[in-house]
Amino acid sequence: MQTKLLTTETNEAAALLRQGGLVAVPTETVYGLACNGLDAQAVERVYEVKGRPAVKPLSLMVPGKEAMALYCEEVPEAAYRLAERFWPGPLTIVLKARPVVPEIVRAGGETVGLRCPDHPLTLELLQKAQLPFAAPSANPSGEPSPKTAQEVERYFGGVIEAILDGGPCTLGTESTLFSLSEKPWRILRQGALTREELADALLDDLTIVGITGGSGSGKTTALRHLEERGALVIDCDALYHELLRTDTALLHELEEAFPGVVTEGVLDRKALGAIVFSDPEKLKKLNVVTHRHITEAVRERLRDFALSGGELAALDAIELVSSGLAERCAITVGVDAPRETRIRRIMARDGISREDAARRIDAQHDRAYFDAHCTAVLLNDGSEQAFLEKFDRLMEEKQLWKT
């Protein structure tokens, strides 16, 4: 067999593919060995030519996100958003396959990967062929993936029908494989697209609810309700105390800023308190350091949650506004309660005197602060059920409940 070397002849390449032929095609990552992905016999030739194990499924090259509905079912909205963000590009999205996708492509499984290559020649070829391409990298299994048409020719000259020469591939690294076929979503293969890029794209669509309020206000009721609805709840105060045990960079900064407060890697909280609570400027300095570390830790947890398929999260922070975390939230809810109610709750919860409970309340933000800085303030002055009904009405009004 003579392998044709094509450059701009996409009509000829499309005809060869429709006839069951194999055509190597360029992408932004590596060259792929393409065939009609709906032709089981053509796909079988790809496996034979590559020496690819039959248990390894193939992905389909497609011209755009519209192909998802043709070849996949139960497609989550996030798949379309990722396609809008990264296609054409080095991302293969794995979804549950429709029966139209041959079993040999799926290697007997239920899923198929879709990829839209960022190369003008191959995109043109996809449009002209009006077929999805089963197209693994154009190399014998175990050999380096080819980045030029000449490398493909050395591998498969005389074995395949044609090579579409689109010049050297720019990335040289295979696409990232990301499965959204079931939760938790997961990266199956790390490729040219990084975990951080994927996570940040999904994080942009994560609904985050900020909950704040003083001690004894009852904000835990709202947080528990969110958790029951599938939300990830991040307690920023608990996270701060965790960071004081585990974040060596934070401890180092605290020691630099306030010499003597860290001994053998352990923070002396009383010593730190004695320094900052009597000096507003030093307290401000402390907040600058701690807020930065807490914000980054929160972001990393939200990234992991979004990457796994999470859609709703809640941040519990007394200093939600001053820390800058409120800027990440779709809504910020201040929870307040009558002073006497708060005093009784704090006394019962923490086993402290009435005077100590009152002093704690007086040291915190008042209702006017939350009115000025939050999207809404809910008064928790009745039964738990009555408060949750208020909360549900607010979430429904803002269209934030995930169905």
N, C-alpha and C positions, 0 to 999 in steps of 0.2 A: 504493500500500500504506500502511495506517495502522500505525505502529509503536506497540505497546502499551507503556505505562509501568507496570511491575509493581513492587510493593514486597515483599509477603509471599507472593505467589501462586506459590510454587515448583512446585506441581502443574501449573499451567497452563504455566509455563516448561518443565518437563520434557516435557510433551506436545508442545509446539512443537518441541523439539529432536529427539524421537523421530520426528517427522513430516518431518524434514529442514530445519527452520527455523533461522534465525540469531538468537541471543539474546546481547546484551551483558551480561556478568556482572562483579560487583565482585571485586577481590582486595585484598590489603594493599598491593600495589604500584601497579598501574594497572588500568583496566577492560580486560577481554578480550572479543574477538568470538568467541563460542562456537558450535560446531556439533557434531553427532555425529561424533566422530573416526574412526569405523569406516565412515562413509558417504562414499564418494568423491565423489558428486555434491554433497553438502552442503559438503564441503571445497573443492570447485572454486568454489562460490559465494563462500566466504570470500576466496579468492585474487582473484576478480573484483571483489568489493565494495571490498576494500582497495587494489586495484591492486598487489598484492604479486607480485614476480617469482617465476615458477614454480620457479626454481632454489633458492629459500630454503625449507628445510623448516619444518614446524610442530611444536610440542610438544603433548603431551597433558596435560590436567588430569585428575588422578585423586584418589580419596578417601583414599588411604593407601598404605603400602609394599606391601600385599598385591597391588596391581596390577602390580608389577614382574614377577612370575612369569607374569601373563596376557599382557603385551604385549612382554616382553623375554626374551632368552635369554642364557646365560653371565653371569648377574648376580653380581658379586663381593660378598662379605660386606660390604665397605666401603660399598657402595651402601645396604644395609639400615641400617648404622650411621649413615650420614649422614641417611637418612630419619628414623630415630628421633630424631636430634639436632635436625634443622632443619625437619621437616615437622609440621604445616602451616607453610609459610614460604617466603621468597623464594629458593629453590634449585631449579633445573631440573637433573635428573640425566640425562645422555645415555648410553644403553646400546644394545647391538645389538638391533634390533627383530625380533619374531616376524613371520611372514608375514601374520598377521591385521591388522597395521597397514597400511593402504592405501599404495601406492607414492606417491600424490600427497602424503600427509602427510610422507613421508620425502624428497620431491623426488628420488626415484630412488636415494637412498642406502641404506645398510644400518642406520642408527641412528635412534633416536627419543628425544626429550627428554620426561621425565615431571616433572610439577610438581603439588604438593598445595597449593592456595591457602589462605592463612590468613584466611578470611572465612566467618562462620557461614552466610550465605545461600547462597553458592556451594557450600560443603561439603554443605549440606542438599540442594541441587539435584543434586549429583553422586550422592548416595545415592538420591534418588528416580528419577532418570533411568536409573540403572544402566548408564551409558555413559561412556566417556572423552570429554572435550571437546577438540577441536582449537580452540585459543583464543589467537591472537596478540593483540597490543594492539589495542584498538578504535578505530583511527584510520586514515585513508588513508595509504599509505606516504609517508614524508617529512614528515608532520605530527607535531606534539607528541602524545605518548601522553596519553589523557584520564584525569583523576583524579576526575571526577564524571559522574553520569548525564546532566547537562545538556550537558556537552561532547560526549558520545557522540551525543546527540540532534542537536546541531548538525552533526555529521559525517554521521550515517546515518539521521536521521529520515525516514520514508517509504521507506527502502531495506531495512531489516531488520525481522523480525517483532516483536521485543520488546527492551526494556531492563529489566534487573532492578536497581532502584535500591537500592543498599546504603549510600548516603551517600558522602562523600569518602574516597578511598583515603588511608591514613595515611603510606605511604612515598613514593609518587610516583616511585619508581625501579624499573626492571624487575628481574626476578630474575637472579641469577648463574647462568650456564650452565657446568656442569662435566661434562666427558666422562670416563667410566670404561669406554668401549667398547673401548679398547686401551691398552696401556702404551707410553710414559709417559702417565699421566692428565694432563689439562690443563684450564685455565680457558678456555672459548671466548668468554665475555663476562663482564666484570666488572660486577656489578649491586649490588643492595642488600646482599647478603651479601659480606663482605670476604674477601680472600685469607687474611688472618691467622686469621679465624674458621674457615674451611675447613681450613687447615693444622693448627690446634690440635686440631680434632676428630679428624683423621686421626692426628695425633701421639699422641693418647691411646691409640691401638690399635697403635702401632709397638712391636715387641718390641726392647728395647735390652739388650745384653749388655755388662757392664763387665768389662774385662780389665786387671788390674794386676799388678805384680811388679817386682822389682829388675832392674838391669842383668844381662844374661847368664842370666836365668832361662829364656828360651826362649818368652816369651809371643807372639813374632812367629809361631811355628808355629800357635798357636790362632787368631790374627788372620787369617793367610793362609787357614786352613781355613774360617773364617766368610765370608771374601770369596768363596771358591769356591762357597759355598752361596748367594750373591747378596746378602750383607750389605754395607751401606755401612760402611766402617771409617774412623773419624776418629781420627787420631793427634794427641792434644792437645798434645804437645810440638812437633810440626811446625806445628800451628795457631798456637801461641803465637809461634813465630818468624815466621810469616807476619804475624801481627797487629803485631809490632814493626816491620814494614816498611810496613804499610798502614793501621793504625788510628791516626789522628792524635789521637783522643780519649784512647786509652791512653797514647800518648807524652806528651801534655799532662799527664795525671794523674801519670805517673812523674816528670816534671820538677817538678811542684808538690810532690810528696812527697819527692823526693830531688834538690834543686837541683844542677845541673851535670852530670847524667848524660845529658842529651840536647843535642846540638849540631847545629843546622841540620837538625832532624828526624831525626837518627840517634842511636840509643841506644848509649852507651858501656857495653857489658856488663861489661867489666873494672872500670870505675869503680863501677858498680852493685853488682857482686859484692863489691868491697872494703868497701862500706858495709854490706850486709845480712848477709853470712855471718859477720861478727864480732859481730853484735848481734841476738839472737833477736827482740827487739821490732820492730826494723826489718824483719827477714825476714817476720814476721807481717804487718806493714803492707803489704809488697810483695805477699804472697799474697792479701790482701784485694782489692787492686786488680786483679791479674792474673786471679785466679779469676773475678771478676765478668765481665770482658771475654771470657774463654775460654768461660765458661758460656753467655753470650749468643750468641757465634759458633757454638758447638756447637748450640744450640737452633735457630738459623736454618738451619743445614745439615740438621738433622733434619727441620725443617718442609718444606724443599724436597724432601727425599727422600720423606717421607710423602705430600706433595701429588702427586708423580709416580707413586705407586703402590707405593713401597717398603714392605716389611713387616718387615725384620730389619736391625738396625744394631748396631755394636760400637764402644765407646769405649775407646781405649787411653790410659791415664793412670796414671803412677806415683802421683800425688796424687789418685786417683779419689775417695777417701773425704773427705779434707780439703777438696777443692774443692766438695763438695756434688753432684758429678755422679753419684755412686753412687745418690742418691735417685731419679734418673730411670730406673734400670736394673731390669729384671725379675730379674736375677741379677748378682752380682759375683763374679768368679773371680780368686783370687790364684794366680799361677803361681810356683812356687819350684823350686830345684834345689840339689844339694849345692854347698857353697862352692867346692870345688876345680874342679868342672865350670864354675861361673860364672866363676871366674878365667880358666880356659883360654879360654872363649868370648870374654870381653872382650879379652884379649890378642890373640887372632887377629882379632877384628873391628875393633878400634880401633888396633892396632899400638902398644900401650903396655906398660910394664914390669909385671912381676908385682906389685911393690909398689904401683904406681899403681892397678892393677886392684883389689887388696885394699882400698886406701883408699876407692875409690869404693863398694865393697860395704858397708864399715863405716859409711859416711855415710848409707846408705839404711835403709828399714824392714826389720826382721827378720821371721822366720816368725811369731813370736808376734803381731805387729801384724796380719798378714793373717788369722791364725786368729781374731782378735778382731773383725775388721771386715768380712770377706768372707762371702758365702753359702757358698763352698766354696774350698778350697785344693788345687790339683793339683800333685803332685810330678813334675817333668820330669827323671827320673833314669835313663831308658833310651833306647830308640830313638824316633825321631819317630813311627813307627807306633803304638808302645805308648802314647805320650802322647796321640795323637789318639783312640785307642780309649777312654781314660779320659775325654777331653773329650766324645766322642759319648755315652757312657753318662750323663754328667751332664746334657747337654742333653736327652736322651730322658727321663730321670727327671723333669726339670722341665717336660717337654712344650713345649720351646721351639723345636725344629726346625720350620721352615715347610715344608710339603709342596707 
